[in-house]
């Protein structure tokens, strides 16, 4: 496996792994923590999610990142594809 292929796979992994932090951010309000701790952990999870997603975007490159980003945009989910 060449170096570029590994870089792209690592970038895709980071972009998908950012979803774990998103799920954690949604889970934190239901934990039995003090309000300050909930705010801290939700904020930390949000920041980690963004860092993972954008770091993955840097690793995969501009073209692949645009393609992935357009696929997760809800405005594009029901559009007919142009041929």
MMTF fields as JSON, N, C-alpha, C and O atoms, coordinates in Angstrom:
{
  "mmtfVersion": "1.0.0",
  "mmtfProducer": "UNKNOWN",
  "numBonds": 331,
  "numAtoms": 332,
  "numGroups": 83,
  "numChains": 1,
  "numModels": 1,
  "chainsPerModel": [1],
  "groupsPerChain": [83],
  "chainIdList": ["A"],
  "bondAtomList": [4, 2, 8, 6, 12, 10, 16, 14, 20, 18, 24, 22, 28, 26, 32, 30, 36, 34, 40, 38, 44, 42, 48, 46, 52, 50, 56, 54, 60, 58, 64, 62, 68, 66, 72, 70, 76, 74, 80, 78, 84, 82, 88, 86, 92, 90, 96, 94, 100, 98, 104, 102, 108, 106, 112, 110, 116, 114, 120, 118, 124, 122, 128, 126, 132, 130, 136, 134, 140, 138, 144, 142, 148, 146, 152, 150, 156, 154, 160, 158, 164, 162, 168, 166, 172, 170, 176, 174, 180, 178, 184, 182, 188, 186, 192, 190, 196, 194, 200, 198, 204, 202, 208, 206, 212, 210, 216, 214, 220, 218, 224, 222, 228, 226, 232, 230, 236, 234, 240, 238, 244, 242, 248, 246, 252, 250, 256, 254, 260, 258, 264, 262, 268, 266, 272, 270, 276, 274, 280, 278, 284, 282, 288, 286, 292, 290, 296, 294, 300, 298, 304, 302, 308, 306, 312, 310, 316, 314, 320, 318, 324, 322, 328, 326],
  "bondOrderList": [1, 1, 1, 1, 1, 1, 1, 1, 1, 1, 1, 1, 1, 1, 1, 1, 1, 1, 1, 1, 1, 1, 1, 1, 1, 1, 1, 1, 1, 1, 1, 1, 1, 1, 1, 1, 1, 1, 1, 1, 1, 1, 1, 1, 1, 1, 1, 1, 1, 1, 1, 1, 1, 1, 1, 1, 1, 1, 1, 1, 1, 1, 1, 1, 1, 1, 1, 1, 1, 1, 1, 1, 1, 1, 1, 1, 1, 1, 1, 1, 1, 1],
  "groupList": [{"groupName": "UNK", "atomNameList": ["N", "CA", "C", "O"], "elementList": ["N", "C", "C", "O"], "formalChargeList": [0, 0, 0, 0], "bondAtomList": [1, 0, 2, 1, 3, 2], "bondOrderList": [1, 1, 2], "singleLetterCode": "X", "chemCompType": "L-PEPTIDE LINKING"}],
  "groupTypeList": [0, 0, 0, 0, 0, 0, 0, 0, 0, 0, 0, 0, 0, 0, 0, 0, 0, 0, 0, 0, 0, 0, 0, 0, 0, 0, 0, 0, 0, 0, 0, 0, 0, 0, 0, 0, 0, 0, 0, 0, 0, 0, 0, 0, 0, 0, 0, 0, 0, 0, 0, 0, 0, 0, 0, 0, 0, 0, 0, 0, 0, 0, 0, 0, 0, 0, 0, 0, 0, 0, 0, 0, 0, 0, 0, 0, 0, 0, 0, 0, 0, 0, 0],
  "groupIdList": [1, 2, 3, 4, 5, 6, 7, 8, 9, 10, 11, 12, 13, 14, 15, 16, 17, 18, 19, 20, 21, 22, 23, 24, 25, 26, 27, 28, 29, 30, 31, 32, 33, 34, 35, 36, 37, 38, 39, 40, 41, 42, 43, 44, 45, 46, 47, 48, 49, 50, 51, 52, 53, 54, 55, 56, 57, 58, 59, 60, 61, 62, 63, 64, 65, 66, 67, 68, 69, 70, 71, 72, 73, 74, 75, 76, 77, 78, 79, 80, 81, 82, 83],
  "secStructList": [7, 7, 2, 2, 2, 2, 2, 2, 2, 2, 2, 2, 2, 2, 2, 2, 2, 2, 2, 2, 2, 2, 2, 2, 2, 2, 2, 2, 6, 6, 1, 1, 7, 7, 2, 2, 2, 2, 2, 2, 2, 2, 2, 2, 2, 2, 2, 2, 2, 2, 2, 2, 2, 2, 2, 2, 2, 2, 2, 2, 7, 2, 2, 2, 2, 2, 2, 2, 2, 2, 2, 1, 7, 4, 4, 4, 6, 6, 7, 7, 7, 7, 7],
  "xCoordList": [0.847, 0.0, 0.9, 1.793, 0.645, 1.506, 1.095, 0.051, 1.927, 1.749, 0.485, -0.223, 0.193, -0.984, -2.268, -3.216, -2.291, -3.465, -3.71, -4.857, -2.66, -2.793, -3.279, -4.082, -2.793, -3.206, -4.694, -5.405, -5.164, -6.575, -7.429, -8.468, -7.006, -7.767, -7.798, -8.825, -6.688, -6.659, -7.597, -8.275, -7.636, -8.533, -9.992, -10.802, -10.334, -11.709, -12.075, -13.185, -11.143, -11.389, -11.665, -12.595, -10.866, -11.066, -12.413, -13.088, -12.804, -14.089, -15.244, -16.22, -15.149, -16.2, -16.15, -17.19, -14.947, -14.777, -15.32, -15.669, -15.394, -15.955, -17.415, -17.928, -18.078, -19.453, -19.558, -20.597, -18.502, -18.492, -18.601, -19.338, -17.866, -17.929, -19.284, -19.772, -19.885, -21.227, -22.225, -23.055, -22.144, -23.022, -22.792, -23.738, -21.534, -21.21, -21.789, -22.278, -21.73, -22.27, -23.775, -24.295, -24.473, -25.903, -26.223, -27.311, -25.288, -25.492, -25.238, -25.862, -24.342, -23.909, -25.068, -25.055, -26.069, -27.136, -27.911, -28.537, -27.875, -28.617, -27.803, -28.324, -26.553, -25.706, -25.957, -26.386, -25.687, -25.882, -24.623, -23.801, -24.497, -23.359, -23.888, -25.048, -23.019, -23.386, -23.51, -22.934, -24.247, -24.49, -23.187, -23.034, -22.262, -20.98, -20.222, -19.598, -20.277, -19.599, -20.262, -19.576, -21.58, -22.292, -21.91, -21.677, -21.851, -21.471, -20.04, -19.753, -19.143, -17.745, -17.615, -16.965, -18.218, -18.058, -18.759, -18.278, -19.877, -20.544, -19.684, -19.538, -19.121, -18.256, -16.989, -16.565, -16.398, -15.176, -15.464, -14.648, -16.603, -16.977, -17.208, -16.813, -17.848, -18.08, -16.763, -16.589, -15.849, -14.546, -13.773, -13.179, -13.776, -13.086, -13.705, -12.99, -15.025, -15.71, -15.252, -14.927, -15.224, -14.817, -13.346, -13.001, -12.495, -11.068, -10.859, -10.106, -11.516, -11.384, -11.902, -11.263, -13.057, -13.645, -12.759, -12.495, -12.304, -11.499, -10.088, -9.505, -9.533, -8.226, -8.343, -7.464, -9.427, -9.669, -9.836, -9.36, -10.517, -10.678, -9.359, -9.167, -8.45, -7.123, -6.351, -5.611, -6.522, -5.789, -6.329, -5.546, -7.624, -8.179, -8.023, -8.031, -7.882, -7.705, -8.99, -10.082, -8.821, -9.923, -11.063, -12.23, -10.755, -11.8, -12.644, -13.874, -11.996, -12.722, -13.487, -14.585, -12.909, -13.579, -14.85, -15.882, -14.794, -15.991, -17.067, -18.247, -16.675, -17.639, -18.312, -19.533, -17.525, -18.076, -18.964, -20.046, -18.515, -19.263, -20.602, -21.602, -20.646, -21.913, -22.862, -24.08, -22.321, -23.17, -23.815, -24.904, -23.182, -23.77, -24.611, -25.181, -24.692, -25.527, -26.982, -27.3, -27.877, -29.277, -29.987, -30.954, -29.523, -30.151, -29.956, -30.731, -28.936, -28.642, -29.208, -29.036, -29.869, -30.302, -31.361, -31.363, -32.26, -33.376, -33.305, -34.272, -32.199, -32.012, -31.734, -31.088, -32.229, -31.932, -30.519, -30.12, -29.78, -28.419, -28.418, -29.175, -27.553, -27.433, -26.533, -25.522, -26.925, -26.129, -25.414, -24.7],
  "yCoordList": [-1.17, 0.0, 1.244, 1.381, 2.133, 3.307, 4.367, 4.267, 5.359, 6.385, 7.213, 7.52, 7.578, 8.396, 7.635, 8.214, 6.361, 5.538, 5.469, 5.548, 5.324, 5.291, 6.626, 6.668, 7.713, 9.046, 9.254, 9.78, 8.847, 8.99, 8.127, 8.58, 6.903, 6.026, 6.579, 6.49, 7.148, 7.755, 8.963, 9.179, 9.742, 10.887, 10.477, 11.089, 9.44, 8.941, 8.407, 8.633, 7.697, 7.19, 8.336, 8.258, 9.398, 10.534, 11.201, 11.605, 11.317, 11.949, 11.107, 11.654, 9.804, 8.927, 8.876, 8.861, 8.851, 8.792, 10.043, 9.998, 11.153, 12.368, 12.154, 12.863, 11.197, 10.862, 10.317, 10.47, 9.682, 9.178, 10.347, 10.28, 11.412, 12.583, 13.274, 13.842, 13.227, 13.792, 13.021, 13.622, 11.699, 10.878, 11.117, 11.152, 11.282, 11.565, 12.905, 13.054, 13.877, 15.196, 15.116, 15.835, 14.258, 14.089, 13.285, 13.414, 12.466, 11.612, 12.342, 12.02, 13.307, 13.986, 14.581, 14.445, 15.23, 15.815, 14.802, 15.176, 13.547, 12.525, 11.875, 11.034, 12.247, 11.708, 12.456, 13.61, 11.793, 12.419, 13.181, 12.711, 14.358, 15.23, 16.6, 16.93, 17.389, 18.772, 19.544, 19.153, 20.616, 21.392, 21.892, 21.856, 22.35, 22.83, 21.708, 21.931, 20.509, 19.369, 18.997, 18.651, 19.063, 18.766, 19.751, 19.368, 21.021, 22.041, 21.806, 21.892, 21.512, 21.275, 20.077, 20.179, 18.951, 17.745, 17.846, 17.298, 18.535, 18.752, 19.63, 19.361, 20.679, 21.582, 20.866, 21.012, 20.102, 19.363, 18.346, 18.157, 17.699, 16.728, 17.409, 16.886, 18.573, 19.317, 19.745, 19.625, 20.24, 20.668, 19.481, 19.586, 18.352, 17.154, 16.665, 16.214, 16.752, 16.339, 17.199, 16.677, 18.503, 19.409, 19.202, 19.202, 19.028, 18.824, 17.543, 17.536, 16.461, 15.194, 15.322, 14.852, 15.956, 16.07, 16.893, 16.474, 18.049, 18.908, 18.349, 18.539, 17.672, 17.027, 15.924, 15.764, 15.169, 14.155, 14.776, 14.232, 15.924, 16.63, 17.077, 17.036, 17.503, 17.892, 16.693, 16.815, 15.544, 14.355, 13.769, 13.273, 13.812, 13.191, 14.06, 13.544, 15.35, 16.228, 16.96, 16.597, 17.995, 18.902, 18.235, 18.436, 17.462, 16.887, 15.867, 15.918, 14.957, 13.933, 14.547, 14.099, 15.57, 16.234, 16.926, 16.843, 17.606, 18.256, 17.226, 17.46, 16.103, 15.056, 14.518, 14.366, 14.236, 13.716, 14.756, 14.429, 16.006, 17.076, 17.29, 17.554, 17.182, 17.354, 16.192, 16.368, 15.018, 13.861, 13.941, 13.399, 14.595, 14.675, 15.933, 16.142, 16.774, 17.974, 17.572, 17.053, 17.799, 17.382, 18.034, 17.477, 19.196, 19.859, 19.057, 19.214, 18.204, 17.422, 16.014, 15.279, 15.611, 14.219, 13.821, 12.679, 14.719, 14.345, 14.965, 14.886, 15.573, 16.14, 15.034, 14.035, 15.228, 14.274, 14.552, 15.709, 13.511, 13.648, 14.018, 13.464, 14.969, 15.376, 14.403, 13.941, 14.103, 13.137, 13.803, 13.144],
  "zCoordList": [0.0, 0.0, 0.0, 0.836, -0.946, -1.02, -0.003, 0.642, 0.118, 1.152, 0.933, 1.892, -0.322, -0.606, -0.266, 0.265, -0.57, -0.281, 1.226, 1.667, 2.01, 3.467, 4.01, 4.943, 3.427, 3.86, 3.603, 4.459, 2.435, 2.098, 3.028, 3.509, 3.281, 4.181, 5.605, 6.278, 6.068, 7.397, 7.449, 8.454, 6.381, 6.325, 6.349, 7.045, 5.59, 5.585, 6.962, 7.444, 7.599, 8.947, 9.917, 10.72, 9.849, 10.759, 10.515, 11.461, 9.258, 8.952, 9.483, 9.996, 9.367, 9.882, 11.411, 12.069, 11.967, 13.42, 14.11, 15.289, 13.385, 13.982, 14.383, 15.249, 13.769, 14.145, 15.552, 16.194, 16.05, 17.431, 18.404, 19.388, 18.122, 18.99, 18.884, 19.861, 17.709, 17.551, 18.413, 19.095, 18.382, 19.209, 20.689, 21.475, 21.065, 22.464, 22.888, 24.008, 21.987, 22.296, 22.549, 23.403, 21.823, 22.027, 23.286, 23.847, 23.723, 24.889, 26.212, 27.223, 26.213, 27.444, 28.251, 29.475, 27.645, 28.472, 29.317, 30.309, 28.938, 29.671, 30.786, 31.518, 30.922, 31.99, 33.29, 33.286, 34.38, 35.689, 36.076, 36.863, 35.502, 35.775, 36.163, 35.914, 36.775, 37.076, 35.765, 34.749, 35.794, 34.575, 33.959, 32.738, 34.767, 34.25, 33.545, 32.507, 34.107, 33.479, 32.163, 31.201, 32.108, 30.858, 29.762, 28.615, 30.134, 29.159, 28.693, 27.499, 29.628, 29.266, 28.33, 27.289, 28.683, 27.876, 26.523, 25.531, 26.483, 25.197, 24.294, 23.102, 24.875, 24.104, 23.645, 22.498, 24.535, 24.181, 23.086, 22.183, 23.158, 22.137, 20.79, 19.748, 20.819, 19.592, 18.951, 17.738, 19.76, 19.242, 18.675, 17.602, 19.385, 18.898, 17.59, 16.695, 17.478, 16.253, 15.085, 14.019, 15.277, 14.205, 13.829, 12.647, 14.818, 14.537, 13.739, 12.765, 14.142, 13.411, 11.983, 11.042, 11.826, 10.5, 9.564, 8.437, 10.017, 9.148, 8.947, 7.88, 9.935, 9.739, 8.699, 7.852, 8.765, 7.746, 6.379, 5.383, 6.321, 5.055, 4.473, 3.257, 5.324, 4.838, 4.3, 3.324, 4.931, 4.501, 3.195, 2.385, 2.972, 1.77, 0.536, -0.581, 0.709, -0.434, -0.785, -0.348, -1.583, -1.882, -2.662, -2.324, -3.676, -4.516, -3.755, -3.799, -3.067, -2.321, -1.152, -0.822, -0.527, 0.586, 0.106, 0.772, -1.036, -1.582, -1.899, -1.636, -2.456, -2.799, -1.532, -1.493, -0.51, 0.743, 1.409, 1.897, 1.433, 2.08, 1.38, 2.047, 0.062, -0.65, -0.382, -0.41, -0.125, 0.16, 1.534, 1.726, 2.491, 3.828, 4.017, 5.088, 2.984, 3.047, 2.809, 1.739, 3.783, 3.624, 2.436, 1.917, 2.004, 0.862, -0.428, -1.371, -0.479, -1.689, -1.661, -2.634, -0.602, -0.471, -1.474, -1.932, -1.832, -2.688, -4.068, -4.826, -4.409, -5.73, -6.733, -6.417, -7.942, -9.002, -9.496, -9.633, -9.759, -10.233, -11.705, -12.502, -12.054, -13.447, -14.175, -13.647, -15.401, -16.181, -17.3, -18.056]
}
